[in-house]
Amino acid sequence: MEITFTPTDPGSIGVEWELGLVDAATGQLVPAAPKLLEAVENPEKGAIRREYLTCMVELVSGVHHRVADAMGDLAEKLTQLRGLLGQTTVPLGAGSHPFSIAMEQTHFDAERYRVVADENGWWARQLVTMGTHVHVGVDHQRKALPITSGLALMAPYFIALAGSSPFWQGTDTSFASNRTMLFQQLHTNGLPVEMDTWEEFERYVIGLESVGMISQLSEIRWDVRPSSFGTVENRLSDSVPTLWELGAITALTQCAAAWLSAELDHGRRPPRLPPWYLQENKWRAARYGVEAHVITSDLPPRVVPLRERLEFWLDRFAPHAQRLGCDTELARCATLAEQGPCYARQRREFQRSGDLRTVVTQLVAETGLEAPSSLHL
């Protein structure tokens, strides 16, 4: 297996936004993707792409330098998607559908998806989840693994701020991001293995291939992973409904990567946490969202409110946000932390109505909005 990393512009970003497809009348997930994709040019690598399940699609932005431009790009692709879907099927942005039954959904009949289904059995039938993936450019191969580890340190903030999967098959899971818990069950998923050099990663990949764990690089499905495109890909976040939230998650990724790159340029090793603390922070964020208390990378480690530590990081990222032109989008992270992300809005709506169908109606209405209407902006 050839393992290459081609350096790219460190200011560049690309966003992949997974969306569910639901029946406009019932709110249930529907297998509308196969027919939809018949009308799409290059559904494997185009702007509107096939995903694992027939009840979802992925919108993929072009390469941009400004978060606002990436969001404008995705807004145009969402308009195109809606035109192709017509009136009976509508897109939904969330980490999971609140009440559709996972075992009733089907995957595409493609070799790579058959492998996932066969290898993972019952768990593969539960992967009715949608995520947000943000690629950031990296200008040198030596930075790829340290930036991967550095973004993994930020896992609780990405998970909490984008948390949008509290309900699962009609039940409140008590988690802000139940998708996080489901997705890590597959054997090459989860937090990245900490490495310093590209040579370590090459040995790791060759080792996995030699014992039959993977047959291609993309089968390493870490929460944050280096890509042969010359990027590091942040896969920690649930899908979110609004472009406002999507922009916040994208800006946080872009600015965190820029800060990490600058630290490396100055010969400073980015902060680290032992893997057991990293995993605990990930779990706490998935469970409690912005109400979590996280373990810091200070010496000695401290336990502080996630909102408090988020402010610490936003202060450090602010100069990079100004330089990259995404200070407005980055500031939204503090607003989300204060007023509550998508999982909180879903729970408030269910508390009001007692009916998960109105939660789906709310998510559908929010998908593609400039901002959530319930936030005080």
C-alpha positions as CSV (number, residue, x, y, z in Angstrom):
1,M,0.0,0.0,0.0
2,E,1.4,3.4,-1.0
3,I,1.3,5.9,1.7
4,T,1.9,9.5,0.6
5,F,1.3,12.9,2.1
6,T,1.4,15.8,-0.3
7,P,1.8,19.1,1.5
8,T,-1.0,21.6,0.9
9,D,-1.9,25.2,1.7
10,P,-2.2,25.4,5.5
11,G,-5.0,27.9,5.2
12,S,-7.2,25.7,3.1
13,I,-10.3,23.9,4.3
14,G,-12.9,21.5,2.8
15,V,-16.1,20.4,4.5
16,E,-18.2,17.2,4.2
17,W,-21.7,17.5,5.5
18,E,-23.8,14.3,5.9
19,L,-27.6,14.7,5.7
20,G,-30.4,12.3,6.3
21,L,-33.3,12.0,3.8
22,V,-36.8,12.0,5.4
23,D,-40.3,11.7,4.1
24,A,-41.9,15.2,4.2
25,A,-45.2,13.8,5.4
26,T,-44.2,11.2,8.0
27,G,-40.7,12.5,9.1
28,Q,-39.3,9.0,8.7
29,L,-36.0,8.2,7.1
30,V,-36.5,7.0,3.5
31,P,-34.1,5.3,1.0
32,A,-34.3,8.1,-1.4
33,A,-30.6,8.3,-2.3
34,P,-30.3,5.7,-5.1
35,K,-32.9,7.5,-7.3
36,L,-31.5,10.9,-6.4
37,L,-28.0,10.0,-7.3
38,E,-29.0,8.8,-10.7
39,A,-29.3,12.5,-11.6
40,V,-26.0,13.4,-10.0
41,E,-22.7,13.7,-11.9
42,N,-20.0,11.5,-10.3
43,P,-21.8,10.4,-7.1
44,E,-18.6,8.8,-5.8
45,K,-16.4,12.0,-5.9
46,G,-18.7,14.9,-6.8
47,A,-20.4,17.6,-4.8
48,I,-23.4,15.4,-3.9
49,R,-22.1,11.9,-2.9
50,R,-23.3,8.5,-2.0
51,E,-22.7,7.4,1.6
52,Y,-23.0,4.1,3.4
53,L,-26.8,4.2,3.7
54,T,-29.5,4.7,1.1
55,C,-31.3,7.2,3.5
56,M,-28.5,9.7,3.5
57,V,-26.2,11.7,1.2
58,E,-23.1,13.8,1.7
59,L,-22.5,17.4,0.5
60,V,-18.9,18.2,-0.2
61,S,-17.5,21.7,-0.5
62,G,-14.7,22.7,-2.8
63,V,-11.4,23.8,-1.4
64,H,-11.6,27.3,0.3
65,H,-9.6,29.6,2.5
66,R,-12.5,31.4,4.2
67,V,-15.1,29.7,6.2
68,A,-17.8,32.0,4.8
69,D,-16.9,30.9,1.3
70,A,-17.1,27.2,2.2
71,M,-20.6,27.8,3.8
72,G,-21.8,29.7,0.7
73,D,-20.6,26.8,-1.4
74,L,-22.5,24.2,0.7
75,A,-25.6,26.4,0.7
76,E,-25.6,26.3,-3.1
77,K,-25.2,22.5,-3.0
78,L,-28.0,22.2,-0.5
79,T,-30.3,24.2,-2.9
80,Q,-29.3,21.8,-5.7
81,L,-30.0,18.8,-3.5
82,R,-33.5,20.1,-2.6
83,G,-34.2,20.6,-6.3
84,L,-33.3,17.0,-7.1
85,L,-35.4,15.7,-4.1
86,G,-38.6,17.5,-5.1
87,Q,-41.4,18.0,-2.6
88,T,-41.8,14.6,-1.0
89,T,-38.4,14.1,0.5
90,V,-36.4,16.7,2.5
91,P,-32.9,16.8,4.0
92,L,-32.2,16.7,7.7
93,G,-29.0,17.8,9.5
94,A,-28.4,15.9,12.8
95,G,-26.2,13.3,14.2
96,S,-29.0,10.8,14.2
97,H,-32.7,10.6,13.4
98,P,-34.8,10.9,16.6
99,F,-37.2,8.0,16.0
100,S,-36.5,6.0,12.8
101,I,-35.5,2.4,13.4
102,A,-31.8,1.6,12.5
103,M,-32.4,-2.0,11.5
104,E,-34.9,-0.9,8.9
105,Q,-32.4,1.1,6.9
106,T,-30.3,-0.4,4.1
107,H,-26.8,0.2,2.8
108,F,-25.7,0.6,-0.8
109,D,-24.7,-2.6,-2.6
110,A,-21.1,-1.6,-3.1
111,E,-18.0,-3.7,-2.2
112,R,-16.6,-1.4,0.4
113,Y,-20.0,-1.1,2.1
114,R,-20.5,-4.9,2.0
115,V,-17.2,-5.3,3.8
116,V,-18.3,-2.9,6.5
117,A,-21.6,-4.7,6.9
118,D,-20.1,-8.2,6.9
119,E,-17.2,-7.4,9.3
120,N,-19.2,-5.5,11.8
121,G,-22.5,-7.5,11.9
122,W,-25.1,-6.1,14.2
123,W,-23.1,-2.9,14.9
124,A,-23.0,-2.1,11.2
125,R,-26.8,-2.1,11.2
126,Q,-26.8,0.5,13.9
127,L,-24.6,3.0,12.0
128,V,-27.6,5.2,11.0
129,T,-25.6,8.3,11.9
130,M,-24.5,11.5,10.2
131,G,-21.4,13.5,10.8
132,T,-19.5,16.6,9.9
133,H,-16.0,16.2,8.5
134,V,-13.6,19.1,8.1
135,H,-10.3,18.9,6.2
136,V,-7.5,21.4,6.9
137,G,-4.4,21.8,4.8
138,V,-1.0,20.9,6.3
139,D,2.2,22.4,4.8
140,H,4.7,19.7,5.8
141,Q,4.5,16.0,6.3
142,R,6.3,16.2,9.7
143,K,3.3,18.2,11.0
144,A,0.6,15.8,10.0
145,L,0.7,13.5,13.0
146,P,1.3,16.2,15.7
147,I,-1.7,18.2,14.3
148,T,-3.7,15.0,14.3
149,S,-2.9,14.5,18.0
150,G,-3.5,18.1,18.7
151,L,-7.0,18.2,17.2
152,A,-7.8,15.0,19.1
153,L,-7.0,16.8,22.3
154,M,-9.8,19.2,21.3
155,A,-12.3,16.3,21.0
156,P,-14.6,17.4,23.8
157,Y,-15.2,20.8,22.3
158,F,-16.0,19.5,18.8
159,I,-18.3,16.8,20.3
160,A,-20.1,19.1,22.7
161,L,-20.7,22.0,20.4
162,A,-21.9,19.9,17.5
163,G,-23.8,17.4,19.7
164,S,-27.1,16.7,17.9
165,S,-28.0,13.1,18.5
166,P,-29.7,12.9,21.9
167,F,-32.6,10.7,20.7
168,W,-32.2,7.2,19.3
169,Q,-35.1,5.1,18.0
170,G,-37.6,7.1,20.0
171,T,-35.7,7.2,23.3
172,D,-33.7,10.0,25.0
173,T,-30.3,8.4,25.4
174,S,-29.2,11.0,28.1
175,F,-26.2,11.6,25.8
176,A,-25.6,14.8,23.9
177,S,-24.0,12.8,21.1
178,N,-25.1,9.2,21.0
179,R,-23.6,9.1,17.5
180,T,-20.1,9.3,19.2
181,M,-20.8,6.2,21.2
182,L,-22.2,4.2,18.3
183,F,-19.5,5.2,15.8
184,Q,-16.6,4.1,18.0
185,Q,-17.7,0.5,18.1
186,L,-16.0,-0.4,14.8
187,H,-12.6,-1.8,15.2
188,T,-10.6,0.9,13.4
189,N,-12.7,3.8,14.7
190,G,-12.0,6.0,17.8
191,L,-9.3,8.4,18.9
192,P,-6.1,8.3,16.9
193,V,-3.1,6.4,18.1
194,E,-0.6,9.0,19.2
195,M,2.4,9.3,16.9
196,D,5.1,11.9,16.2
197,T,6.4,11.1,12.8
198,W,5.1,10.1,9.4
199,E,7.4,7.1,9.5
200,E,5.6,5.8,12.6
201,F,2.3,6.1,10.7
202,E,3.7,4.2,7.7
203,R,4.8,1.4,9.9
204,Y,1.4,1.3,11.6
205,V,-0.4,1.2,8.3
206,I,1.8,-1.5,6.9
207,G,1.3,-3.5,10.1
208,L,-2.5,-3.3,9.9
209,E,-2.4,-4.4,6.3
210,S,-0.1,-7.3,7.0
211,V,-2.5,-8.8,9.6
212,G,-5.6,-8.2,7.5
213,M,-7.1,-5.4,9.5
214,I,-7.3,-3.0,6.5
215,S,-6.9,-3.2,2.8
216,Q,-6.9,0.5,2.0
217,L,-5.9,3.7,3.9
218,S,-9.5,5.0,4.2
219,E,-10.4,2.0,6.4
220,I,-8.5,3.7,9.2
221,R,-11.5,5.6,10.5
222,W,-10.0,7.5,13.4
223,D,-11.9,10.5,14.8
224,V,-9.0,12.7,13.5
225,R,-6.8,11.3,10.8
226,P,-4.2,12.3,8.3
227,S,-5.2,12.1,4.6
228,S,-3.3,11.3,1.5
229,F,-4.8,14.5,0.1
230,G,-2.3,16.5,2.3
231,T,-4.9,17.3,4.9
232,V,-5.8,16.4,8.4
233,E,-9.5,15.4,8.7
234,N,-11.5,16.2,11.8
235,R,-14.4,13.6,12.0
236,L,-15.4,14.2,15.6
237,S,-18.5,16.2,15.1
238,D,-22.2,15.2,14.6
239,S,-23.9,16.6,11.6
240,V,-25.6,19.9,12.5
241,P,-28.7,21.5,10.8
242,T,-27.7,25.2,10.4
243,L,-24.9,26.7,8.3
244,W,-24.3,28.9,11.4
245,E,-23.3,25.9,13.5
246,L,-21.4,24.3,10.6
247,G,-19.4,27.5,10.2
248,A,-18.5,27.5,13.9
249,I,-17.2,23.9,13.8
250,T,-15.3,24.6,10.6
251,A,-13.7,27.8,12.1
252,L,-12.7,26.0,15.3
253,T,-11.0,23.3,13.3
254,Q,-9.2,25.7,11.0
255,C,-8.0,27.9,13.9
256,A,-7.0,25.0,16.1
257,A,-4.9,23.6,13.2
258,A,-3.4,27.0,12.5
259,W,-2.4,27.4,16.2
260,L,-0.9,23.9,16.3
261,S,1.0,24.5,13.1
262,A,2.4,27.8,14.5
263,E,3.5,26.0,17.7
264,L,5.4,23.4,15.7
265,D,7.0,26.2,13.6
266,H,8.3,27.7,16.8
267,G,9.7,24.4,18.0
268,R,7.1,23.9,20.6
269,R,5.4,20.5,21.1
270,P,1.6,20.8,21.3
271,P,0.0,19.9,24.6
272,R,-0.9,16.3,25.2
273,L,-3.0,14.2,27.5
274,P,-2.5,10.5,28.4
275,P,-4.9,8.4,26.3
276,W,-7.0,7.5,29.3
277,Y,-7.7,11.1,29.9
278,L,-8.4,11.8,26.2
279,Q,-10.9,9.0,26.2
280,E,-12.6,10.2,29.4
281,N,-12.9,13.7,28.0
282,K,-14.5,12.3,24.8
283,W,-17.0,10.3,26.9
284,R,-17.8,13.2,29.1
285,A,-18.5,15.5,26.2
286,A,-20.7,12.9,24.4
287,R,-22.6,12.3,27.6
288,Y,-23.0,15.8,29.1
289,G,-22.3,18.2,26.1
290,V,-21.4,21.7,27.1
291,E,-22.3,20.9,30.8
292,A,-19.3,18.5,30.9
293,H,-16.2,19.0,33.1
294,V,-13.0,18.2,31.3
295,I,-9.5,17.2,32.3
296,T,-6.9,19.8,31.2
297,S,-3.4,19.3,29.8
298,D,-2.0,21.4,32.7
299,L,0.6,20.0,35.0
300,P,-0.8,18.7,37.2
301,P,-4.1,18.1,35.3
302,R,-7.2,19.9,36.5
303,V,-10.9,19.3,36.1
304,V,-12.7,22.4,34.9
305,P,-16.1,23.2,33.3
306,L,-15.9,22.7,29.5
307,R,-17.2,26.2,29.0
308,E,-14.4,27.6,31.0
309,R,-11.7,25.7,29.1
310,L,-13.3,26.5,25.8
311,E,-12.8,30.2,26.6
312,F,-9.1,29.4,27.2
313,W,-8.7,27.9,23.8
314,L,-10.7,30.6,22.0
315,D,-8.4,33.2,23.4
316,R,-5.4,31.4,22.0
317,F,-7.0,30.9,18.6
318,A,-8.3,34.5,18.2
319,P,-5.2,35.9,16.4
320,H,-5.4,33.1,13.9
321,A,-9.1,33.6,13.4
322,Q,-8.5,37.3,12.6
323,R,-5.8,36.4,10.1
324,L,-7.9,33.7,8.5
325,G,-11.0,35.9,8.4
326,C,-13.2,33.6,10.5
327,D,-13.3,35.5,13.8
328,T,-17.1,35.9,13.5
329,E,-17.6,32.2,13.0
330,L,-15.2,31.3,15.8
331,A,-17.0,33.5,18.2
332,R,-20.2,31.5,17.7
333,C,-18.6,28.6,19.7
334,A,-19.0,30.7,22.8
335,T,-22.6,31.4,21.9
336,L,-23.3,27.7,21.4
337,A,-21.7,26.9,24.7
338,E,-23.7,29.5,26.5
339,Q,-27.1,29.0,25.0
340,G,-27.0,25.3,24.1
341,P,-26.2,23.3,20.9
342,C,-28.6,21.4,18.8
343,Y,-29.1,18.6,21.3
344,A,-30.4,21.1,23.8
345,R,-32.8,22.6,21.3
346,Q,-34.2,19.2,20.4
347,R,-34.8,18.4,24.1
348,R,-36.5,21.7,24.6
349,E,-38.8,21.1,21.7
350,F,-39.7,17.6,22.9
351,Q,-40.3,18.9,26.4
352,R,-42.7,21.4,24.9
353,S,-44.6,19.1,22.6
354,G,-44.1,15.6,23.9
355,D,-43.8,14.4,20.3
356,L,-40.6,13.5,18.5
357,R,-42.3,14.2,15.2
358,T,-42.2,17.9,16.0
359,V,-38.5,17.6,16.8
360,V,-37.9,16.2,13.3
361,T,-40.0,19.1,11.9
362,Q,-37.8,21.5,13.8
363,L,-34.6,19.9,12.5
364,V,-35.9,19.9,8.9
365,A,-36.9,23.6,9.2
366,E,-33.4,24.5,10.6
367,T,-31.4,22.5,8.0
368,G,-29.7,25.1,5.8
369,L,-30.7,28.1,7.9
370,E,-28.2,30.9,8.4
371,A,-28.7,30.5,12.1
372,P,-31.0,28.7,14.6
373,S,-34.1,30.9,15.2
374,S,-34.2,30.0,18.9
375,L,-30.7,31.4,19.7
376,H,-30.5,35.0,20.9
377,L,-28.0,36.5,18.5
